[in-house]
Amino acid sequence: MEHVAALLLLVGCTPDSSVCTEIPVPQPIYRGLEECEAAKPLAMRLSGTYDRRVMASCTGLTQAELDGSASVEWAVNRAGDLAVKLDAAPQLVASR
């Protein structure tokens, strides 16, 4: 599947990554992965969080995910890496 946009996700954690929360960003959707990756450092600096660790991830979006709805699942593993997964909601088609 071809990615047509990218989602920027910021997460702030305690130093040991035992407690992590999502940090809202003013512009979460970008035109592509390259644009999103370029925006990550500034978004992290301007996050306004007091968390000791701030992590960011850019995830590609397909046209179906962009047009419909999708849930974003994320986790920080024991190594302290941020993993992001998108689950697109199935599109319902109305018929008579």
N, CA, C and O atoms as CSV, one atom per row, in Angstrom:
chain,resi,resn,atom,element,x,y,z
A,1,MET,N,N,0.834,-1.178,0.000
A,1,MET,CA,C,0.000,0.000,0.000
A,1,MET,C,C,0.881,1.246,0.000
A,1,MET,O,O,1.897,1.306,0.693
A,2,GLU,N,N,0.491,2.197,-0.758
A,2,GLU,CA,C,1.245,3.431,-0.868
A,2,GLU,C,C,0.836,4.412,0.217
A,2,GLU,O,O,-0.349,4.632,0.464
A,3,HIS,N,N,1.838,4.997,0.858
A,3,HIS,CA,C,1.568,6.009,1.879
A,3,HIS,C,C,1.400,7.360,1.211
A,3,HIS,O,O,2.220,7.762,0.385
A,4,VAL,N,N,0.329,8.063,1.573
A,4,VAL,CA,C,0.033,9.376,1.000
A,4,VAL,C,C,0.195,10.495,2.023
A,4,VAL,O,O,0.141,11.672,1.668
A,5,ALA,N,N,0.391,10.138,3.282
A,5,ALA,CA,C,0.555,11.108,4.359
A,5,ALA,C,C,1.289,10.406,5.500
A,5,ALA,O,O,1.582,9.213,5.427
A,6,ALA,N,N,1.578,11.168,6.553
A,6,ALA,CA,C,2.252,10.589,7.719
A,6,ALA,C,C,1.690,11.202,8.991
A,6,ALA,O,O,1.318,12.375,9.025
A,7,LEU,N,N,1.637,10.390,10.026
A,7,LEU,CA,C,1.145,10.791,11.344
A,7,LEU,C,C,2.324,10.956,12.278
A,7,LEU,O,O,3.162,10.061,12.388
A,8,LEU,N,N,2.397,12.101,12.957
A,8,LEU,CA,C,3.425,12.352,13.955
A,8,LEU,C,C,2.843,12.091,15.339
A,8,LEU,O,O,1.827,12.675,15.713
A,9,LEU,N,N,3.487,11.221,16.087
A,9,LEU,CA,C,3.067,10.895,17.444
A,9,LEU,C,C,4.205,11.235,18.393
A,9,LEU,O,O,5.337,10.799,18.185
A,10,LEU,N,N,3.916,12.010,19.432
A,10,LEU,CA,C,4.887,12.321,20.481
A,10,LEU,C,C,4.436,11.659,21.774
A,10,LEU,O,O,3.250,11.659,22.105
A,11,VAL,N,N,5.391,11.096,22.498
A,11,VAL,CA,C,5.124,10.445,23.773
A,11,VAL,C,C,6.163,10.927,24.782
A,11,VAL,O,O,7.358,10.962,24.487
A,12,GLY,N,N,5.702,11.294,25.960
A,12,GLY,CA,C,6.592,11.701,27.039
A,12,GLY,C,C,6.598,10.657,28.132
A,12,GLY,O,O,5.552,10.113,28.486
A,13,CYS,N,N,7.788,10.370,28.673
A,13,CYS,CA,C,7.929,9.309,29.675
A,13,CYS,C,C,8.777,9.773,30.857
A,13,CYS,O,O,9.547,10.729,30.765
A,14,THR,N,N,8.607,9.068,31.955
A,14,THR,CA,C,9.488,9.231,33.092
A,14,THR,C,C,10.868,8.694,32.684
A,14,THR,O,O,10.963,7.988,31.681
A,15,PRO,N,N,11.935,9.004,33.427
A,15,PRO,CA,C,13.276,8.558,33.025
A,15,PRO,C,C,13.404,7.048,32.812
A,15,PRO,O,O,14.154,6.610,31.940
A,16,ASP,N,N,12.679,6.253,33.599
A,16,ASP,CA,C,12.765,4.797,33.448
A,16,ASP,C,C,11.704,4.233,32.508
A,16,ASP,O,O,11.580,3.016,32.370
A,17,SER,N,N,10.941,5.109,31.863
A,17,SER,CA,C,9.878,4.725,30.911
A,17,SER,C,C,8.774,3.898,31.543
A,17,SER,O,O,8.070,3.169,30.845
A,18,SER,N,N,8.612,4.003,32.872
A,18,SER,CA,C,7.564,3.231,33.533
A,18,SER,C,C,6.186,3.863,33.336
A,18,SER,O,O,5.172,3.166,33.372
A,19,VAL,N,N,6.148,5.182,33.130
A,19,VAL,CA,C,4.889,5.888,32.884
A,19,VAL,C,C,5.088,6.777,31.656
A,19,VAL,O,O,5.970,7.636,31.629
A,20,CYS,N,N,4.246,6.549,30.638
A,20,CYS,CA,C,4.331,7.324,29.403
A,20,CYS,C,C,2.940,7.816,29.019
A,20,CYS,O,O,1.943,7.124,29.227
A,21,THR,N,N,2.888,9.014,28.459
A,21,THR,CA,C,1.621,9.581,27.998
A,21,THR,C,C,1.819,10.227,26.638
A,21,THR,O,O,2.904,10.702,26.302
A,22,GLU,N,N,0.739,10.231,25.867
A,22,GLU,CA,C,0.766,10.872,24.557
A,22,GLU,C,C,0.767,12.390,24.743
A,22,GLU,O,O,0.071,12.920,25.608
A,23,ILE,N,N,1.553,13.074,23.924
A,23,ILE,CA,C,1.643,14.533,23.962
A,23,ILE,C,C,0.935,15.079,22.730
A,23,ILE,O,O,1.311,14.730,21.611
A,24,PRO,N,N,-0.079,15.926,22.899
A,24,PRO,CA,C,-0.760,16.494,21.727
A,24,PRO,C,C,0.204,17.362,20.909
A,24,PRO,O,O,1.038,18.081,21.459
A,25,VAL,N,N,0.066,17.275,19.599
A,25,VAL,CA,C,0.868,18.112,18.703
A,25,VAL,C,C,-0.075,18.962,17.865
A,25,VAL,O,O,-1.155,18.501,17.498
A,26,PRO,N,N,0.319,20.215,17.551
A,26,PRO,CA,C,-0.569,21.093,16.794
A,26,PRO,C,C,-0.852,20.591,15.377
A,26,PRO,O,O,-1.954,20.776,14.860
A,27,GLN,N,N,0.139,19.959,14.753
A,27,GLN,CA,C,-0.053,19.441,13.392
A,27,GLN,C,C,0.358,17.973,13.381
A,27,GLN,O,O,1.540,17.672,13.215
A,28,PRO,N,N,-0.602,17.044,13.557
A,28,PRO,CA,C,-0.232,15.626,13.609
A,28,PRO,C,C,-0.097,14.957,12.237
A,28,PRO,O,O,0.522,13.898,12.134
A,29,ILE,N,N,-0.665,15.554,11.183
A,29,ILE,CA,C,-0.640,14.939,9.855
A,29,ILE,C,C,0.246,15.755,8.921
A,29,ILE,O,O,0.142,16.979,8.848
A,30,TYR,N,N,1.128,15.042,8.205
A,30,TYR,CA,C,2.039,15.666,7.248
A,30,TYR,C,C,1.856,15.050,5.869
A,30,TYR,O,O,1.247,13.989,5.734
A,31,ARG,N,N,2.379,15.710,4.853
A,31,ARG,CA,C,2.206,15.264,3.461
A,31,ARG,C,C,2.970,13.993,3.127
A,31,ARG,O,O,2.680,13.343,2.122
A,32,GLY,N,N,3.918,13.639,3.935
A,32,GLY,CA,C,4.702,12.432,3.689
A,32,GLY,C,C,5.659,12.169,4.833
A,32,GLY,O,O,5.799,12.984,5.745
A,33,LEU,N,N,6.322,11.011,4.774
A,33,LEU,CA,C,7.234,10.620,5.839
A,33,LEU,C,C,8.429,11.566,5.946
A,33,LEU,O,O,8.870,11.880,7.052
A,34,GLU,N,N,8.955,12.020,4.814
A,34,GLU,CA,C,10.104,12.924,4.857
A,34,GLU,C,C,9.762,14.230,5.563
A,34,GLU,O,O,10.545,14.719,6.377
A,35,GLU,N,N,8.597,14.798,5.255
A,35,GLU,CA,C,8.158,16.041,5.894
A,35,GLU,C,C,7.938,15.825,7.389
A,35,GLU,O,O,8.294,16.676,8.204
A,36,CYS,N,N,7.359,14.697,7.739
A,36,CYS,CA,C,7.116,14.372,9.150
A,36,CYS,C,C,8.437,14.210,9.902
A,36,CYS,O,O,8.604,14.755,10.993
A,37,GLU,N,N,9.369,13.464,9.320
A,37,GLU,CA,C,10.676,13.258,9.956
A,37,GLU,C,C,11.395,14.587,10.162
A,37,GLU,O,O,12.043,14.790,11.189
A,38,ALA,N,N,11.286,15.488,9.195
A,38,ALA,CA,C,11.931,16.801,9.307
A,38,ALA,C,C,11.305,17.637,10.428
A,38,ALA,O,O,11.984,18.463,11.038
A,39,ALA,N,N,10.023,17.428,10.700
A,39,ALA,CA,C,9.307,18.204,11.720
A,39,ALA,C,C,9.512,17.657,13.135
A,39,ALA,O,O,9.260,18.369,14.107
A,40,LYS,N,N,9.959,16.417,13.265
A,40,LYS,CA,C,10.087,15.787,14.583
A,40,LYS,C,C,10.945,16.560,15.580
A,40,LYS,O,O,10.485,16.795,16.698
A,41,PRO,N,N,12.163,16.964,15.236
A,41,PRO,CA,C,12.989,17.638,16.251
A,41,PRO,C,C,12.353,18.900,16.818
A,41,PRO,O,O,12.402,19.129,18.026
A,42,LEU,N,N,11.760,19.716,15.964
A,42,LEU,CA,C,11.123,20.942,16.450
A,42,LEU,C,C,9.894,20.615,17.293
A,42,LEU,O,O,9.673,21.244,18.329
A,43,ALA,N,N,9.102,19.652,16.869
A,43,ALA,CA,C,7.916,19.258,17.639
A,43,ALA,C,C,8.313,18.754,19.023
A,43,ALA,O,O,7.626,19.028,20.008
A,44,MET,N,N,9.413,18.025,19.098
A,44,MET,CA,C,9.881,17.523,20.389
A,44,MET,C,C,10.342,18.673,21.290
A,44,MET,O,O,10.058,18.683,22.488
A,45,ARG,N,N,11.052,19.635,20.709
A,45,ARG,CA,C,11.528,20.777,21.508
A,45,ARG,C,C,10.379,21.659,21.981
A,45,ARG,O,O,10.429,22.201,23.085
A,46,LEU,N,N,9.349,21.806,21.157
A,46,LEU,CA,C,8.230,22.690,21.488
A,46,LEU,C,C,7.065,21.970,22.167
A,46,LEU,O,O,5.977,22.534,22.283
A,47,SER,N,N,7.277,20.750,22.610
A,47,SER,CA,C,6.186,19.942,23.156
A,47,SER,C,C,5.585,20.531,24.433
A,47,SER,O,O,4.429,20.252,24.749
A,48,GLY,N,N,6.344,21.332,25.167
A,48,GLY,CA,C,5.817,21.941,26.388
A,48,GLY,C,C,5.648,20.960,27.534
A,48,GLY,O,O,4.978,21.267,28.520
A,49,THR,N,N,6.242,19.795,27.416
A,49,THR,CA,C,6.093,18.791,28.463
A,49,THR,C,C,7.228,18.892,29.471
A,49,THR,O,O,8.314,19.381,29.160
A,50,TYR,N,N,6.959,18.426,30.675
A,50,TYR,CA,C,7.983,18.360,31.706
A,50,TYR,C,C,8.532,16.942,31.834
A,50,TYR,O,O,9.333,16.656,32.724
A,51,ASP,N,N,8.096,16.056,30.936
A,51,ASP,CA,C,8.597,14.682,30.958
A,51,ASP,C,C,10.095,14.685,30.664
A,51,ASP,O,O,10.583,15.495,29.875
A,52,ARG,N,N,10.802,13.785,31.298
A,52,ARG,CA,C,12.257,13.709,31.131
A,52,ARG,C,C,12.641,13.107,29.779
A,52,ARG,O,O,13.673,13.467,29.213
A,53,ARG,N,N,11.829,12.205,29.265
A,53,ARG,CA,C,12.099,11.570,27.971
A,53,ARG,C,C,10.954,11.890,27.038
A,53,ARG,O,O,9.788,11.705,27.388
A,54,VAL,N,N,11.281,12.370,25.856
A,54,VAL,CA,C,10.278,12.605,24.826
A,54,VAL,C,C,10.695,11.813,23.590
A,54,VAL,O,O,11.820,11.934,23.106
A,55,MET,N,N,9.766,11.004,23.092
A,55,MET,CA,C,10.018,10.187,21.907
A,55,MET,C,C,9.026,10.574,20.827
A,55,MET,O,O,7.920,11.029,21.121
A,56,ALA,N,N,9.424,10.392,19.580
A,56,ALA,CA,C,8.554,10.733,18.461
A,56,ALA,C,C,8.618,9.628,17.420
A,56,ALA,O,O,9.629,8.942,17.270
A,57,SER,N,N,7.509,9.477,16.705
A,57,SER,CA,C,7.440,8.493,15.635
A,57,SER,C,C,6.597,9.040,14.496
A,57,SER,O,O,5.561,9.667,14.715
A,58,CYS,N,N,7.058,8.793,13.279
A,58,CYS,CA,C,6.281,9.122,12.083
A,58,CYS,C,C,5.818,7.805,11.464
A,58,CYS,O,O,6.622,6.909,11.209
A,59,THR,N,N,4.531,7.705,11.230
A,59,THR,CA,C,3.940,6.493,10.667
A,59,THR,C,C,3.206,6.848,9.392
A,59,THR,O,O,2.398,7.776,9.366
A,60,GLY,N,N,3.492,6.102,8.329
A,60,GLY,CA,C,2.842,6.350,7.053
A,60,GLY,C,C,1.361,6.017,7.088
A,60,GLY,O,O,0.944,5.058,7.737
A,61,LEU,N,N,0.562,6.825,6.376
A,61,LEU,CA,C,-0.885,6.617,6.276
A,61,LEU,C,C,-1.255,6.345,4.831
A,61,LEU,O,O,-0.765,7.013,3.920
A,62,THR,N,N,-2.119,5.365,4.622
A,62,THR,CA,C,-2.645,5.105,3.291
A,62,THR,C,C,-3.832,6.035,3.049
A,62,THR,O,O,-4.318,6.686,3.974
A,63,GLN,N,N,-4.289,6.090,1.817
A,63,GLN,CA,C,-5.445,6.932,1.506
A,63,GLN,C,C,-6.674,6.468,2.286
A,63,GLN,O,O,-7.455,7.298,2.753
A,64,ALA,N,N,-6.856,5.157,2.432
A,64,ALA,CA,C,-8.010,4.626,3.177
A,64,ALA,C,C,-7.964,5.050,4.643
A,64,ALA,O,O,-8.995,5.399,5.219
A,65,GLU,N,N,-6.775,5.022,5.251
A,65,GLU,CA,C,-6.646,5.442,6.653
A,65,GLU,C,C,-6.878,6.938,6.790
A,65,GLU,O,O,-7.445,7.399,7.780
A,66,LEU,N,N,-6.435,7.693,5.790
A,66,LEU,CA,C,-6.610,9.139,5.818
A,66,LEU,C,C,-8.071,9.521,5.629
A,66,LEU,O,O,-8.554,10.446,6.282
A,67,ASP,N,N,-8.786,8.823,4.741
A,67,ASP,CA,C,-10.187,9.124,4.456
A,67,ASP,C,C,-11.138,8.603,5.525
A,67,ASP,O,O,-12.170,9.219,5.791
A,68,GLY,N,N,-10.802,7.487,6.131
A,68,GLY,CA,C,-11.692,6.864,7.102
A,68,GLY,C,C,-11.248,7.163,8.509
A,68,GLY,O,O,-10.696,8.228,8.788
A,69,SER,N,N,-11.487,6.232,9.384
A,69,SER,CA,C,-11.042,6.386,10.761
A,69,SER,C,C,-10.101,5.233,11.085
A,69,SER,O,O,-10.233,4.132,10.550
A,70,ALA,N,N,-9.167,5.504,11.955
A,70,ALA,CA,C,-8.205,4.491,12.371
A,70,ALA,C,C,-7.863,4.727,13.827
A,70,ALA,O,O,-7.855,5.866,14.294
A,71,SER,N,N,-7.581,3.657,14.538
A,71,SER,CA,C,-7.128,3.803,15.913
A,71,SER,C,C,-5.607,3.705,15.921
A,71,SER,O,O,-5.007,2.963,15.143
A,72,VAL,N,N,-5.009,4.463,16.810
A,72,VAL,CA,C,-3.561,4.466,16.949
A,72,VAL,C,C,-3.222,3.771,18.258
A,72,VAL,O,O,-3.663,4.184,19.330
A,73,GLU,N,N,-2.438,2.717,18.155
A,73,GLU,CA,C,-1.984,2.003,19.339
A,73,GLU,C,C,-0.477,2.202,19.437
A,73,GLU,O,O,0.241,2.060,18.447
A,74,TRP,N,N,-0.007,2.530,20.627
A,74,TRP,CA,C,1.427,2.701,20.810
A,74,TRP,C,C,1.862,2.076,22.125
A,74,TRP,O,O,1.066,1.904,23.048
A,75,ALA,N,N,3.133,1.745,22.186
A,75,ALA,CA,C,3.703,1.167,23.395
A,75,ALA,C,C,5.187,1.487,23.427
A,75,ALA,O,O,5.822,1.661,22.386
A,76,VAL,N,N,5.731,1.561,24.631
A,76,VAL,CA,C,7.162,1.725,24.818
A,76,VAL,C,C,7.671,0.400,25.376
A,76,VAL,O,O,7.240,-0.039,26.443
A,77,ASN,N,N,8.590,-0.234,24.647
A,77,ASN,CA,C,9.069,-1.542,25.085
A,77,ASN,C,C,10.147,-1.403,26.157
A,77,ASN,O,O,10.523,-0.289,26.520
A,78,ARG,N,N,10.641,-2.518,26.658
A,78,ARG,CA,C,11.618,-2.506,27.757
A,78,ARG,C,C,12.921,-1.810,27.365
A,78,ARG,O,O,13.625,-1.271,28.219
A,79,ALA,N,N,13.233,-1.827,26.082
A,79,ALA,CA,C,14.447,-1.162,25.610
A,79,ALA,C,C,14.249,0.350,25.499
A,79,ALA,O,O,15.201,1.086,25.239
A,80,GLY,N,N,13.004,0.814,25.695
A,80,GLY,CA,C,12.716,2.240,25.626
A,80,GLY,C,C,12.392,2.726,24.231
A,80,GLY,O,O,12.448,3.927,23.965
A,81,ASP,N,N,12.054,1.814,23.335
A,81,ASP,CA,C,11.701,2.181,21.967
A,81,ASP,C,C,10.195,2.353,21.839
A,81,ASP,O,O,9.422,1.613,22.447
A,82,LEU,N,N,9.788,3.329,21.048
A,82,LEU,CA,C,8.373,3.609,20.810
A,82,LEU,C,C,7.908,2.819,19.591
A,82,LEU,O,O,8.473,2.951,18.506
A,83,ALA,N,N,6.880,1.998,19.775
A,83,ALA,CA,C,6.286,1.230,18.676
A,83,ALA,C,C,4.871,1.762,18.428
A,83,ALA,O,O,4.099,1.952,19.368
A,84,VAL,N,N,4.541,2.000,17.163
A,84,VAL,CA,C,3.241,2.562,16.801
A,84,VAL,C,C,2.580,1.641,15.793
A,84,VAL,O,O,3.223,1.137,14.873
A,85,LYS,N,N,1.271,1.429,15.984
A,85,LYS,CA,C,0.491,0.581,15.080
A,85,LYS,C,C,-0.826,1.280,14.775
A,85,LYS,O,O,-1.484,1.796,15.678
A,86,LEU,N,N,-1.209,1.295,13.508
A,86,LEU,CA,C,-2.497,1.848,13.092
A,86,LEU,C,C,-3.437,0.709,12.744
A,86,LEU,O,O,-3.051,-0.237,12.057
A,87,ASP,N,N,-4.659,0.800,13.213
A,87,ASP,CA,C,-5.693,-0.164,12.856
A,87,ASP,C,C,-6.824,0.604,12.196
A,87,ASP,O,O,-7.554,1.339,12.861
A,88,ALA,N,N,-6.970,0.435,10.893
A,88,ALA,CA,C,-8.032,1.118,10.152
A,88,ALA,C,C,-9.365,0.465,10.467
A,88,ALA,O,O,-9.486,-0.760,10.477
A,89,ALA,N,N,-10.350,1.289,10.722
A,89,ALA,CA,C,-11.702,0.785,10.960
A,89,ALA,C,C,-12.276,0.352,9.617
A,89,ALA,O,O,-12.075,1.039,8.616
A,90,PRO,N,N,-12.984,-0.768,9.575
A,90,PRO,CA,C,-13.564,-1.185,8.311
A,90,PRO,C,C,-14.602,-0.186,7.810
A,90,PRO,O,O,-15.393,0.346,8.588
A,91,GLN,N,N,-14.591,0.057,6.526
A,91,GLN,CA,C,-15.544,1.005,5.935
A,91,GLN,C,C,-16.873,0.288,5.714
A,91,GLN,O,O,-16.923,-0.800,5.139
A,92,LEU,N,N,-17.942,0.920,6.183
A,92,LEU,CA,C,-19.265,0.361,6.005
A,92,LEU,C,C,-19.893,0.956,4.758
A,92,LEU,O,O,-19.820,2.161,4.519
A,93,VAL,N,N,-20.504,0.101,3.978
A,93,VAL,CA,C,-21.164,0.559,2.756
A,93,VAL,C,C,-22.656,0.366,2.938
A,93,VAL,O,O,-23.123,-0.743,3.198
A,94,ALA,N,N,-23.395,1.448,2.801
A,94,ALA,CA,C,-24.850,1.375,2.967
A,94,ALA,C,C,-25.486,0.870,1.680
A,94,ALA,O,O,-25.094,1.269,0.583
A,95,SER,N,N,-26.451,0.006,1.822
A,95,SER,CA,C,-27.204,-0.476,0.654
A,95,SER,C,C,-28.680,-0.503,1.001
A,95,SER,O,O,-29.071,-0.542,2.167
A,96,ARG,N,N,-29.477,-0.482,-0.042
A,96,ARG,CA,C,-30.916,-0.502,0.178
A,96,ARG,C,C,-31.445,-1.882,0.074
A,96,ARG,O,O,-32.647,-2.096,0.231
